[in-house]
């Protein structure tokens, strides 16, 4: 399943927690997750792909971090 991470609405976003979440739910490594986190916090959307078996917990983790997303497919 592909999702588009649109923005992070947290008042004080935890860059490390967001990066760990992205690395944990998607197929990207830690360094790419750090880059994607920087892009997201700068205000640009980020596309990631997550496995269907992690779908429920992945979306819940994104909501906990106040990350807005849209499901692409």
HELIX and SHEET records of a PDB file:
HELIX    1   1 UNK A   15  UNK A   25  1                                  11    
HELIX    2   2 UNK A   30  UNK A   41  1                                  12    
HELIX    3   3 UNK A   52  UNK A   54  5                                   3    
HELIX    4   4 UNK A   55  UNK A   64  1                                  10    
SHEET    1   A 3 UNK A  46  UNK A  49  0                                        
SHEET    2   A 3 UNK A   2  UNK A   8 -1                                        
SHEET    3   A 3 UNK A  67  UNK A  71 -1                                        
END                                                                             
